[in-house]
């Protein structure tokens, strides 16, 4: 190999080293974290808030599961965002039957905030209790202890609690891809939070106090964006308040996955559209992981071709990354209930490069979306 080509080997070695150290330093924290049994604290009454638009059938499935929660003091607030199905009638009868359920109507008003942010703000203002627990109408709690497990996060003197929301398992490769991407994102934000760098949460399973919400101005800083009611708010309060992470299986909130590739692509593009508004240090850190991941695969054939005399060193470093990934990802998949994805770890490691290229534009280019 020519002397002026050694710099490629050094760069590739640095890329592999970053990937290995990153996964050990961050992801292994999640692997080794022990789950603590939930201890119901009657001093923490909870307001569960669900925003819904034309979600009658989903609400009929979700609300009974919420009312069956094994928790002493909670209310369920359904914010109806001008539904045109039978949601209004269903909530009218339900609120008359069970005082724990309350309905808030958005009304035909000129919304001062885009997307779900205005309905959610109305729900938070209507909440009787200081601790809020958020989810979506198409979600289902994994157990009767969902509220208790999420509230257990406040035992760590936290201001907000990050939960995990996997997608339901169905047959087919699209479902595997969706669940792997969700696992990877969950592994990322949960591990970073455990390392003291919280940067986002998911509104399908997220808790914070009303005091935290109003203290930081709610969604005012990004009120014109239809997305970001979960991740941008957490990104704003990160570093100014204390986070807690809950990863027990009973704390999961299972969501309904998209069933077509076009619907999933649209959903992912919408979700990723808020990343450009994260804090600068978070954007840099989050960009390094996919950037080095891409280089691992793109540079591999070039480095081997240019440096055949030292290919075994490159192979050894590549093998070490593979071993670390296999161990850490297996442990985290088991922790987050995605055991059936373990055989596909290496395949998804390659496919993820194409995923980055496919959705890279969403993270850097502004696009208009509407919450429906």
Order of alpha helices (4+ residues) and beta strands (2+ residues): alpha-alpha-beta-alpha-beta-alpha-beta-alpha-beta-beta-alpha-beta-alpha-beta-alpha-alpha-beta-beta-alpha-alpha-alpha-alpha
